[in-house]
Amino acid sequence: MAALFISNSFVLTCCLVILTSMLFSSYAELLRFQHPPKSPHGSLSFLVLGDWGRRGAFNQSLVALQMGRIGEKLDIDFVVSTGDNFYENGLKSEQDHAFQESFTKIYTAKSLQKQWYSVLGNHDYRGNAEAQLSPHLRNLDSRWLCLRSFIVDAELAEIFFVDTTPFVDVYFSDGEGHSYDWKGIPSRKSYIANLIKDLELALRESYAKWKIVIGHHAIRSIGHHGDTQELVDKLLPVLMANNVDFYMNGHDHCLEHISDTKSPIQFLTSGAGSKAWRGDLKELNREGLKFFYDGQGFMSVQLTQTEAEIAFYDVFGNILHRWTTTKLLYQSL
Ligand SMILES: *[C@@H]1O[C@H](CO)[C@@H](O)[C@H](O)[C@H]1NC(C)=O
């Protein structure tokens, strides 16, 4: 009897293992986090910051101070980081003090003691990329959550975080003289193909009123780096086909708003968390440009069932640009 029991449970375990591996390989591998808005009215607000970790230097501390003030005023639900979290070369290890010196000890305001959702930027890949993904950092500061690609389901909005660094060709050729930590990405080709497939599936299945995609690199930008052609080719078509409202990124150290001329997508750059003022605008593609600011600051997003409001702030907390859009309450997806 005992032997039969063991063999039965063994068979059952095998079946479960096979079944779950089948499920996980055919369904979205993107981890999903639930973050219901705290407001009883179902409105949602958050701040977006990028390109910041410099131990307070280059106005990082000033930006942090104003984020605290605006975060309080808007009663934010969480903070989004568009990557390049730690300069110059990411974190060396989970023990790297840059984590405390550039994050914990900088964003000290009460309103910023919320969950932070972060992606990796190209500078993060120049260090130990996996260190930033480690649960150890969450023990040091429970606000921290950084993964390569994942989904935050905030009911009213679904936010899709995409690891854009592996898309960019130059990091795999000469790397502009830098080395990148690609362990964990054994095959670039299948990594990108799976990510696009998972994203496409998750976007298609989303019933959220607002669909937001976050990545480090810009799809469209007139700043220093300009458009990221690899994302224009591979990512943009997926966003256009799935009614994405906003694409938010960092990488260019500026604040910027470009409206797509072929779809309702708004391209929003918030990469001004510390070093900025590069002063080298691309004169190229200015189609749809609504706003550009070369200095430091951050962005806020406020959403309700029917309205979205985006605002950009400088280091004094002044609003530099504000943009709103409306949706019908029962607008079909
Ligand atoms: C800090 O911000 C002020 C105001 O925008 C600017 O004048 C100054 O150049 C900034 N400092 C740095 C180091 O970028």
The ligand as a Tripos MOL2 file, in Angstrom:
@<TRIPOS>MOLECULE
LIG
   14    14     1     0     0
SMALL
NO_CHARGES

@<TRIPOS>ATOM
      1 C1         21.1160   72.5340  -11.2620 C.3       1 LIG1
      2 O1         19.9040   73.1820  -11.6490 O.3       1 LIG1
      3 C2         20.0200   74.5700  -11.9460 C.3       1 LIG1
      4 C3         18.6440   75.0700  -12.2820 C.3       1 LIG1
      5 O2         18.1000   74.4030  -13.3760 O.3       1 LIG1
      6 C4         21.0050   74.7740  -13.0910 C.3       1 LIG1
      7 O3         21.1760   76.1610  -13.3300 O.3       1 LIG1
      8 C5         22.3440   74.1390  -12.7530 C.3       1 LIG1
      9 O4         23.2020   74.2330  -13.8620 O.3       1 LIG1
     10 C6         22.1290   72.6680  -12.3880 C.3       1 LIG1
     11 N1         23.3980   72.0810  -11.9790 N.am      1 LIG1
     12 C7         23.9580   71.0740  -12.6640 C.2       1 LIG1
     13 C8         25.2460   70.5700  -12.0980 C.3       1 LIG1
     14 O5         23.4910   70.5720  -13.6630 O.2       1 LIG1
@<TRIPOS>BOND
     1     1     2 1
     2     1    10 1
     3     2     3 1
     4     3     4 1
     5     3     6 1
     6     4     5 1
     7     6     7 1
     8     6     8 1
     9     8     9 1
    10     8    10 1
    11    10    11 1
    12    11    12 1
    13    12    13 1
    14    12    14 2
@<TRIPOS>SUBSTRUCTURE
     1 LIG1         1 GROUP 0 **** ****
